[in-house]
Amino acid sequence: MKELRCADVGFECSEVIQGEDEQEILRKVAEHAREIHGIMEIDEETGQKVRSQIQDV
Ligand SMILES: [Zn+2]
């Protein structure tokens, strides 16, 4: 399993997103960002930040 803390990407948010692999995390992050943070599309910089903060659990 892998996980990503939304706070590690720079949001004031306690959400922890878990997934089987990086792709699943990225998909869930996109959904979470849209629903909770009102971000319609994750830009290149944020996408890189997300990938660099994904932890193995
Ligand atoms: Zn969040």
N, CA, C, O and the ligand as a Tripos MOL2 file, in Angstrom:
@<TRIPOS>MOLECULE
protein
  229   227    58     0     0
PROTEIN
NO_CHARGES

@<TRIPOS>ATOM
      1 N           0.8320   -1.2120    0.0000 N.3       1 MET1
      2 CA          0.0000    0.0000    0.0000 C.3       1 MET1
      3 C           0.8640    1.2570    0.0000 C.2       1 MET1
      4 O           1.9900    1.2860    0.4950 O.2       1 MET1
      5 N           0.2760    2.2760   -0.5750 N.am      2 LYS2
      6 CA          0.9430    3.5710   -0.5640 C.3       2 LYS2
      7 C          -0.0260    4.5950    0.0040 C.2       2 LYS2
      8 O          -1.2440    4.4250   -0.0580 O.2       2 LYS2
      9 N           0.5350    5.6520    0.5520 N.am      3 GLU3
     10 CA         -0.3540    6.7050    1.0330 C.3       3 GLU3
     11 C           0.2460    8.0850    0.8290 C.2       3 GLU3
     12 O           1.4540    8.2620    0.6740 O.2       3 GLU3
     13 N          -0.6520    9.0410    0.8370 N.am      4 LEU4
     14 CA         -0.2500   10.4320    0.6640 C.3       4 LEU4
     15 C          -1.0370   11.2820    1.6500 C.2       4 LEU4
     16 O          -2.2620   11.1920    1.7330 O.2       4 LEU4
     17 N          -0.3200   12.0960    2.3870 N.am      5 ARG5
     18 CA         -1.0000   13.0430    3.2690 C.3       5 ARG5
     19 C          -1.1910   14.3400    2.5060 C.2       5 ARG5
     20 O          -0.2520   14.9280    1.9690 O.2       5 ARG5
     21 N          -2.4280   14.7530    2.4830 N.am      6 CYS6
     22 CA         -2.7440   15.9800    1.7560 C.3       6 CYS6
     23 C          -1.9090   17.1530    2.2820 C.2       6 CYS6
     24 O          -1.4740   18.0100    1.5130 O.2       6 CYS6
     25 N          -1.6920   17.1790    3.6020 N.am      7 ALA7
     26 CA         -0.9150   18.2560    4.2180 C.3       7 ALA7
     27 C           0.5090   18.3260    3.6590 C.2       7 ALA7
     28 O           1.0940   19.4070    3.5910 O.2       7 ALA7
     29 N           1.0730   17.1710    3.2550 N.am      8 ASP8
     30 CA          2.4390   17.1550    2.7180 C.3       8 ASP8
     31 C           2.5400   17.8230    1.3540 C.2       8 ASP8
     32 O           3.6250   18.1800    0.8960 O.2       8 ASP8
     33 N           1.3920   17.9820    0.7210 N.am      9 VAL9
     34 CA          1.3830   18.6560   -0.5800 C.3       9 VAL9
     35 C           1.2060   20.1670   -0.3900 C.2       9 VAL9
     36 O           1.3850   20.9530   -1.3220 O.2       9 VAL9
     37 N           0.8490   20.5520    0.8450 N.am     10 GLY10
     38 CA          0.7830   21.9720    1.1460 C.3      10 GLY10
     39 C          -0.5970   22.4930    1.4990 C.2      10 GLY10
     40 O          -0.7950   23.6990    1.6530 O.2      10 GLY10
     41 N          -1.5610   21.5720    1.6270 N.am     11 PHE11
     42 CA         -2.8990   22.0190    2.0100 C.3      11 PHE11
     43 C          -3.0700   21.9070    3.5250 C.2      11 PHE11
     44 O          -2.4420   21.0690    4.1720 O.2      11 PHE11
     45 N          -3.9160   22.7530    4.0690 N.am     12 GLU12
     46 CA         -4.2790   22.6140    5.4770 C.3      12 GLU12
     47 C          -5.4280   21.6280    5.5370 C.2      12 GLU12
     48 O          -6.6000   22.0060    5.5300 O.2      12 GLU12
     49 N          -5.0700   20.3680    5.5950 N.am     13 CYS13
     50 CA         -6.0420   19.3120    5.4070 C.3      13 CYS13
     51 C          -5.5030   18.0580    6.0770 C.2      13 CYS13
     52 O          -4.3090   17.7720    5.9850 O.2      13 CYS13
     53 N          -6.3640   17.3110    6.7460 N.am     14 SER14
     54 CA         -5.8970   16.1350    7.4650 C.3      14 SER14
     55 C          -6.1530   14.8400    6.6930 C.2      14 SER14
     56 O          -5.9590   13.7460    7.2230 O.2      14 SER14
     57 N          -6.5840   14.9700    5.4550 N.am     15 GLU15
     58 CA         -6.8980   13.7930    4.6370 C.3      15 GLU15
     59 C          -5.6490   12.9440    4.3700 C.2      15 GLU15
     60 O          -4.5830   13.4590    4.0320 O.2      15 GLU15
     61 N          -5.8150   11.6450    4.5310 N.am     16 VAL16
     62 CA         -4.7620   10.7060    4.1330 C.3      16 VAL16
     63 C          -5.3460    9.8310    3.0310 C.2      16 VAL16
     64 O          -6.3450    9.1430    3.2360 O.2      16 VAL16
     65 N          -4.7240    9.8650    1.8830 N.am     17 ILE17
     66 CA         -5.2230    9.1240    0.7290 C.3      17 ILE17
     67 C          -4.3960    7.8590    0.5660 C.2      17 ILE17
     68 O          -3.1670    7.9070    0.5200 O.2      17 ILE17
     69 N          -5.0810    6.7300    0.4810 N.am     18 GLN18
     70 CA         -4.3670    5.4640    0.3440 C.3      18 GLN18
     71 C          -4.7240    4.7840   -0.9620 C.2      18 GLN18
     72 O          -5.8260    4.9430   -1.4860 O.2      18 GLN18
     73 N          -3.7790    4.0310   -1.4730 N.am     19 GLY19
     74 CA         -4.0340    3.3070   -2.7030 C.3      19 GLY19
     75 C          -3.0280    2.1930   -2.8960 C.2      19 GLY19
     76 O          -2.0160    2.1190   -2.2000 O.2      19 GLY19
     77 N          -3.3220    1.3280   -3.8500 N.am     20 GLU20
     78 CA         -2.4490    0.1960   -4.1260 C.3      20 GLU20
     79 C          -1.1670    0.6320   -4.8280 C.2      20 GLU20
     80 O          -0.0950    0.0640   -4.6180 O.2      20 GLU20
     81 N          -1.3070    1.6400   -5.6550 N.am     21 ASP21
     82 CA         -0.1380    2.1010   -6.3950 C.3      21 ASP21
     83 C          -0.2590    3.6050   -6.6700 C.2      21 ASP21
     84 O          -1.2550    4.2460   -6.3360 O.2      21 ASP21
     85 N           0.7860    4.1320   -7.2840 N.am     22 GLU22
     86 CA          0.8610    5.5690   -7.5380 C.3      22 GLU22
     87 C          -0.3240    6.0590   -8.3690 C.2      22 GLU22
     88 O          -0.8720    7.1330   -8.1200 O.2      22 GLU22
     89 N          -0.7060    5.2540   -9.3550 N.am     23 GLN23
     90 CA         -1.8110    5.6520  -10.2310 C.3      23 GLN23
     91 C          -3.1200    5.8090   -9.4830 C.2      23 GLN23
     92 O          -3.8910    6.7360   -9.7310 O.2      23 GLN23
     93 N          -3.3600    4.8740   -8.5510 N.am     24 GLU24
     94 CA         -4.5910    4.9400   -7.7780 C.3      24 GLU24
     95 C          -4.5820    6.1750   -6.8840 C.2      24 GLU24
     96 O          -5.5920    6.8660   -6.7490 O.2      24 GLU24
     97 N          -3.4370    6.4400   -6.2800 N.am     25 ILE25
     98 CA         -3.3100    7.6410   -5.4330 C.3      25 ILE25
     99 C          -3.5820    8.8880   -6.2680 C.2      25 ILE25
    100 O          -4.3480    9.7610   -5.8590 O.2      25 ILE25
    101 N          -2.9590    8.9660   -7.4270 N.am     26 LEU26
    102 CA         -3.1170   10.1550   -8.2690 C.3      26 LEU26
    103 C          -4.5750   10.3600   -8.6660 C.2      26 LEU26
    104 O          -5.0630   11.4870   -8.7380 O.2      26 LEU26
    105 N          -5.2570    9.2480   -8.9230 N.am     27 ARG27
    106 CA         -6.6670    9.3420   -9.2930 C.3      27 ARG27
    107 C          -7.5000    9.8520   -8.1120 C.2      27 ARG27
    108 O          -8.3600   10.7190   -8.2680 O.2      27 ARG27
    109 N          -7.2250    9.2950   -6.9280 N.am     28 LYS28
    110 CA         -7.9680    9.7250   -5.7420 C.3      28 LYS28
    111 C          -7.6340   11.1580   -5.3560 C.2      28 LYS28
    112 O          -8.4990   11.9020   -4.8960 O.2      28 LYS28
    113 N          -6.3870   11.5370   -5.5420 N.am     29 VAL29
    114 CA         -5.9820   12.9070   -5.2320 C.3      29 VAL29
    115 C          -6.7380   13.8870   -6.1290 C.2      29 VAL29
    116 O          -7.2080   14.9290   -5.6720 O.2      29 VAL29
    117 N          -6.8460   13.5430   -7.3870 N.am     30 ALA30
    118 CA         -7.5430   14.4250   -8.3280 C.3      30 ALA30
    119 C          -8.9950   14.6140   -7.8980 C.2      30 ALA30
    120 O          -9.5380   15.7170   -7.9590 O.2      30 ALA30
    121 N          -9.6120   13.5120   -7.4610 N.am     31 GLU31
    122 CA        -10.9950   13.5470   -7.0030 C.3      31 GLU31
    123 C         -11.1220   14.3820   -5.7220 C.2      31 GLU31
    124 O         -12.0030   15.2350   -5.6030 O.2      31 GLU31
    125 N         -10.2340   14.1190   -4.7810 N.am     32 HIS32
    126 CA        -10.2330   14.8340   -3.5020 C.3      32 HIS32
    127 C          -9.9870   16.3290   -3.7190 C.2      32 HIS32
    128 O         -10.6650   17.1680   -3.1250 O.2      32 HIS32
    129 N          -9.0410   16.6450   -4.5490 N.am     33 ALA33
    130 CA         -8.7100   18.0450   -4.8090 C.3      33 ALA33
    131 C          -9.9050   18.7870   -5.4040 C.2      33 ALA33
    132 O         -10.1560   19.9510   -5.0910 O.2      33 ALA33
    133 N         -10.6300   18.0860   -6.2640 N.am     34 ARG34
    134 CA        -11.7900   18.6960   -6.9060 C.3      34 ARG34
    135 C         -12.9270   18.8920   -5.9040 C.2      34 ARG34
    136 O         -13.5300   19.9630   -5.8290 O.2      34 ARG34
    137 N         -13.2070   17.8350   -5.1340 N.am     35 GLU35
    138 CA        -14.3500   17.8880   -4.2230 C.3      35 GLU35
    139 C         -14.1090   18.7450   -2.9940 C.2      35 GLU35
    140 O         -14.9980   19.4790   -2.5610 O.2      35 GLU35
    141 N         -12.9190   18.6560   -2.4350 N.am     36 ILE36
    142 CA        -12.6540   19.3340   -1.1590 C.3      36 ILE36
    143 C         -11.9850   20.6840   -1.3520 C.2      36 ILE36
    144 O         -12.2920   21.6400   -0.6400 O.2      36 ILE36
    145 N         -11.0750   20.7670   -2.3090 N.am     37 HIS37
    146 CA        -10.2970   22.0000   -2.4560 C.3      37 HIS37
    147 C         -10.7110   22.8400   -3.6560 C.2      37 HIS37
    148 O         -10.1710   23.9230   -3.8800 O.2      37 HIS37
    149 N         -11.6660   22.3400   -4.4220 N.am     38 GLY38
    150 CA        -12.1560   23.1040   -5.5550 C.3      38 GLY38
    151 C         -11.1340   23.2880   -6.6680 C.2      38 GLY38
    152 O         -11.2010   24.2340   -7.4520 O.2      38 GLY38
    153 N         -10.1750   22.3480   -6.7150 N.am     39 ILE39
    154 CA         -9.1560   22.4090   -7.7680 C.3      39 ILE39
    155 C          -9.5910   21.4770   -8.8990 C.2      39 ILE39
    156 O          -9.6570   20.2600   -8.7300 O.2      39 ILE39
    157 N          -9.8820   22.0620  -10.0350 N.am     40 MET40
    158 CA        -10.4470   21.2800  -11.1330 C.3      40 MET40
    159 C          -9.3970   20.4150  -11.8160 C.2      40 MET40
    160 O          -9.6870   19.3120  -12.2810 O.2      40 MET40
    161 N          -8.2040   20.9200  -11.8670 N.am     41 GLU41
    162 CA         -7.1560   20.1640  -12.5450 C.3      41 GLU41
    163 C          -5.8380   20.3400  -11.8020 C.2      41 GLU41
    164 O          -5.4560   21.4550  -11.4470 O.2      41 GLU41
    165 N          -5.1560   19.2360  -11.5730 N.am     42 ILE42
    166 CA         -3.8710   19.3000  -10.8770 C.3      42 ILE42
    167 C          -2.7970   19.6830  -11.8890 C.2      42 ILE42
    168 O          -2.5970   19.0040  -12.8960 O.2      42 ILE42
    169 N          -2.1210   20.7710  -11.6020 N.am     43 ASP43
    170 CA         -1.1040   21.2170  -12.5650 C.3      43 ASP43
    171 C           0.1840   20.3950  -12.4090 C.2      43 ASP43
    172 O           0.3360   19.5930  -11.4870 O.2      43 ASP43
    173 N           1.0860   20.6310  -13.3400 N.am     44 GLU44
    174 CA          2.3320   19.8520  -13.4040 C.3      44 GLU44
    175 C           3.1150   19.9220  -12.0850 C.2      44 GLU44
    176 O           3.6040   18.9060  -11.5910 O.2      44 GLU44
    177 N           3.2230   21.1140  -11.5320 N.am     45 GLU45
    178 CA          4.0080   21.3100  -10.3140 C.3      45 GLU45
    179 C           3.4000   20.5470   -9.1390 C.2      45 GLU45
    180 O           4.1050   19.8720   -8.3890 O.2      45 GLU45
    181 N           2.0870   20.6670   -8.9930 N.am     46 THR46
    182 CA          1.4060   19.9570   -7.9030 C.3      46 THR46
    183 C           1.4880   18.4550   -8.1130 C.2      46 THR46
    184 O           1.6760   17.7050   -7.1550 O.2      46 THR46
    185 N           1.3510   18.0120   -9.3420 N.am     47 GLY47
    186 CA          1.4600   16.5940   -9.6600 C.3      47 GLY47
    187 C           2.8130   16.0310   -9.2580 C.2      47 GLY47
    188 O           2.9010   14.9200   -8.7350 O.2      47 GLY47
    189 N           3.8610   16.7960   -9.5010 N.am     48 GLN48
    190 CA          5.2110   16.3580   -9.1240 C.3      48 GLN48
    191 C           5.3530   16.2980   -7.6170 C.2      48 GLN48
    192 O           5.9730   15.3840   -7.0730 O.2      48 GLN48
    193 N           4.7610   17.2990   -6.9370 N.am     49 LYS49
    194 CA          4.8120   17.3390   -5.4830 C.3      49 LYS49
    195 C           4.0930   16.1100   -4.9100 C.2      49 LYS49
    196 O           4.5780   15.4630   -3.9810 O.2      49 LYS49
    197 N           2.9380   15.8120   -5.4840 N.am     50 VAL50
    198 CA          2.1670   14.6530   -5.0360 C.3      50 VAL50
    199 C           3.0160   13.3950   -5.1810 C.2      50 VAL50
    200 O           3.1310   12.6090   -4.2410 O.2      50 VAL50
    201 N           3.6140   13.2040   -6.3640 N.am     51 ARG51
    202 CA          4.4080   11.9900   -6.6020 C.3      51 ARG51
    203 C           5.5850   11.8970   -5.6340 C.2      51 ARG51
    204 O           5.9380   10.8070   -5.1820 O.2      51 ARG51
    205 N           6.1870   13.0330   -5.3180 N.am     52 SER52
    206 CA          7.3650   12.9940   -4.4470 C.3      52 SER52
    207 C           6.9890   12.7390   -2.9830 C.2      52 SER52
    208 O           7.8440   12.3570   -2.1840 O.2      52 SER52
    209 N           5.7250   12.9460   -2.6310 N.am     53 GLN53
    210 CA          5.3040   12.7840   -1.2290 C.3      53 GLN53
    211 C           4.5930   11.4560   -0.9670 C.2      53 GLN53
    212 O           4.1920   11.1880    0.1650 O.2      53 GLN53
    213 N           4.4350   10.6400   -1.9730 N.am     54 ILE54
    214 CA          3.7790    9.3460   -1.7670 C.3      54 ILE54
    215 C           4.7100    8.4340   -0.9600 C.2      54 ILE54
    216 O           5.8740    8.2350   -1.3110 O.2      54 ILE54
    217 N           4.1640    7.8870    0.1270 N.am     55 GLN55
    218 CA          4.9560    7.0250    1.0170 C.3      55 GLN55
    219 C           4.5040    5.5710    0.8810 C.2      55 GLN55
    220 O           3.3350    5.2920    0.6160 O.2      55 GLN55
    221 N           5.4410    4.6640    1.0650 N.am     56 ASP56
    222 CA          5.0760    3.2450    1.1670 C.3      56 ASP56
    223 C           4.6140    2.9470    2.5830 C.2      56 ASP56
    224 O           5.2640    3.3410    3.5510 O.2      56 ASP56
    225 N           3.5090    2.2620    2.7000 N.am     57 VAL57
    226 CA          3.0280    1.8970    4.0410 C.3      57 VAL57
    227 C           2.7690    0.3930    4.1210 C.2      57 VAL57
    228 O           2.3600   -0.1080    5.1680 O.2      57 VAL57
    229 ZN         -7.0560   17.7650    1.1520 Zn       58 ZN58
@<TRIPOS>BOND
     1     1     2 1
     2     2     3 1
     3     3     4 2
     4     3     5 am
     5     5     6 1
     6     6     7 1
     7     7     8 2
     8     7     9 am
     9     9    10 1
    10    10    11 1
    11    11    12 2
    12    11    13 am
    13    13    14 1
    14    14    15 1
    15    15    16 2
    16    15    17 am
    17    17    18 1
    18    18    19 1
    19    19    20 2
    20    19    21 am
    21    21    22 1
    22    22    23 1
    23    23    24 2
    24    23    25 am
    25    25    26 1
    26    26    27 1
    27    27    28 2
    28    27    29 am
    29    29    30 1
    30    30    31 1
    31    31    32 2
    32    31    33 am
    33    33    34 1
    34    34    35 1
    35    35    36 2
    36    35    37 am
    37    37    38 1
    38    38    39 1
    39    39    40 2
    40    39    41 am
    41    41    42 1
    42    42    43 1
    43    43    44 2
    44    43    45 am
    45    45    46 1
    46    46    47 1
    47    47    48 2
    48    47    49 am
    49    49    50 1
    50    50    51 1
    51    51    52 2
    52    51    53 am
    53    53    54 1
    54    54    55 1
    55    55    56 2
    56    55    57 am
    57    57    58 1
    58    58    59 1
    59    59    60 2
    60    59    61 am
    61    61    62 1
    62    62    63 1
    63    63    64 2
    64    63    65 am
    65    65    66 1
    66    66    67 1
    67    67    68 2
    68    67    69 am
    69    69    70 1
    70    70    71 1
    71    71    72 2
    72    71    73 am
    73    73    74 1
    74    74    75 1
    75    75    76 2
    76    75    77 am
    77    77    78 1
    78    78    79 1
    79    79    80 2
    80    79    81 am
    81    81    82 1
    82    82    83 1
    83    83    84 2
    84    83    85 am
    85    85    86 1
    86    86    87 1
    87    87    88 2
    88    87    89 am
    89    89    90 1
    90    90    91 1
    91    91    92 2
    92    91    93 am
    93    93    94 1
    94    94    95 1
    95    95    96 2
    96    95    97 am
    97    97    98 1
    98    98    99 1
    99    99   100 2
   100    99   101 am
   101   101   102 1
   102   102   103 1
   103   103   104 2
   104   103   105 am
   105   105   106 1
   106   106   107 1
   107   107   108 2
   108   107   109 am
   109   109   110 1
   110   110   111 1
   111   111   112 2
   112   111   113 am
   113   113   114 1
   114   114   115 1
   115   115   116 2
   116   115   117 am
   117   117   118 1
   118   118   119 1
   119   119   120 2
   120   119   121 am
   121   121   122 1
   122   122   123 1
   123   123   124 2
   124   123   125 am
   125   125   126 1
   126   126   127 1
   127   127   128 2
   128   127   129 am
   129   129   130 1
   130   130   131 1
   131   131   132 2
   132   131   133 am
   133   133   134 1
   134   134   135 1
   135   135   136 2
   136   135   137 am
   137   137   138 1
   138   138   139 1
   139   139   140 2
   140   139   141 am
   141   141   142 1
   142   142   143 1
   143   143   144 2
   144   143   145 am
   145   145   146 1
   146   146   147 1
   147   147   148 2
   148   147   149 am
   149   149   150 1
   150   150   151 1
   151   151   152 2
   152   151   153 am
   153   153   154 1
   154   154   155 1
   155   155   156 2
   156   155   157 am
   157   157   158 1
   158   158   159 1
   159   159   160 2
   160   159   161 am
   161   161   162 1
   162   162   163 1
   163   163   164 2
   164   163   165 am
   165   165   166 1
   166   166   167 1
   167   167   168 2
   168   167   169 am
   169   169   170 1
   170   170   171 1
   171   171   172 2
   172   171   173 am
   173   173   174 1
   174   174   175 1
   175   175   176 2
   176   175   177 am
   177   177   178 1
   178   178   179 1
   179   179   180 2
   180   179   181 am
   181   181   182 1
   182   182   183 1
   183   183   184 2
   184   183   185 am
   185   185   186 1
   186   186   187 1
   187   187   188 2
   188   187   189 am
   189   189   190 1
   190   190   191 1
   191   191   192 2
   192   191   193 am
   193   193   194 1
   194   194   195 1
   195   195   196 2
   196   195   197 am
   197   197   198 1
   198   198   199 1
   199   199   200 2
   200   199   201 am
   201   201   202 1
   202   202   203 1
   203   203   204 2
   204   203   205 am
   205   205   206 1
   206   206   207 1
   207   207   208 2
   208   207   209 am
   209   209   210 1
   210   210   211 1
   211   211   212 2
   212   211   213 am
   213   213   214 1
   214   214   215 1
   215   215   216 2
   216   215   217 am
   217   217   218 1
   218   218   219 1
   219   219   220 2
   220   219   221 am
   221   221   222 1
   222   222   223 1
   223   223   224 2
   224   223   225 am
   225   225   226 1
   226   226   227 1
   227   227   228 2
@<TRIPOS>SUBSTRUCTURE
     1 MET1         2 RESIDUE 1 A MET
     2 LYS2         6 RESIDUE 1 A LYS
     3 GLU3        10 RESIDUE 1 A GLU
     4 LEU4        14 RESIDUE 1 A LEU
     5 ARG5        18 RESIDUE 1 A ARG
     6 CYS6        22 RESIDUE 1 A CYS
     7 ALA7        26 RESIDUE 1 A ALA
     8 ASP8        30 RESIDUE 1 A ASP
     9 VAL9        34 RESIDUE 1 A VAL
    10 GLY10       38 RESIDUE 1 A GLY
    11 PHE11       42 RESIDUE 1 A PHE
    12 GLU12       46 RESIDUE 1 A GLU
    13 CYS13       50 RESIDUE 1 A CYS
    14 SER14       54 RESIDUE 1 A SER
    15 GLU15       58 RESIDUE 1 A GLU
    16 VAL16       62 RESIDUE 1 A VAL
    17 ILE17       66 RESIDUE 1 A ILE
    18 GLN18       70 RESIDUE 1 A GLN
    19 GLY19       74 RESIDUE 1 A GLY
    20 GLU20       78 RESIDUE 1 A GLU
    21 ASP21       82 RESIDUE 1 A ASP
    22 GLU22       86 RESIDUE 1 A GLU
    23 GLN23       90 RESIDUE 1 A GLN
    24 GLU24       94 RESIDUE 1 A GLU
    25 ILE25       98 RESIDUE 1 A ILE
    26 LEU26      102 RESIDUE 1 A LEU
    27 ARG27      106 RESIDUE 1 A ARG
    28 LYS28      110 RESIDUE 1 A LYS
    29 VAL29      114 RESIDUE 1 A VAL
    30 ALA30      118 RESIDUE 1 A ALA
    31 GLU31      122 RESIDUE 1 A GLU
    32 HIS32      126 RESIDUE 1 A HIS
    33 ALA33      130 RESIDUE 1 A ALA
    34 ARG34      134 RESIDUE 1 A ARG
    35 GLU35      138 RESIDUE 1 A GLU
    36 ILE36      142 RESIDUE 1 A ILE
    37 HIS37      146 RESIDUE 1 A HIS
    38 GLY38      150 RESIDUE 1 A GLY
    39 ILE39      154 RESIDUE 1 A ILE
    40 MET40      158 RESIDUE 1 A MET
    41 GLU41      162 RESIDUE 1 A GLU
    42 ILE42      166 RESIDUE 1 A ILE
    43 ASP43      170 RESIDUE 1 A ASP
    44 GLU44      174 RESIDUE 1 A GLU
    45 GLU45      178 RESIDUE 1 A GLU
    46 THR46      182 RESIDUE 1 A THR
    47 GLY47      186 RESIDUE 1 A GLY
    48 GLN48      190 RESIDUE 1 A GLN
    49 LYS49      194 RESIDUE 1 A LYS
    50 VAL50      198 RESIDUE 1 A VAL
    51 ARG51      202 RESIDUE 1 A ARG
    52 SER52      206 RESIDUE 1 A SER
    53 GLN53      210 RESIDUE 1 A GLN
    54 ILE54      214 RESIDUE 1 A ILE
    55 GLN55      218 RESIDUE 1 A GLN
    56 ASP56      222 RESIDUE 1 A ASP
    57 VAL57      226 RESIDUE 1 A VAL
    58 ZN58       229 GROUP 0 **** ****
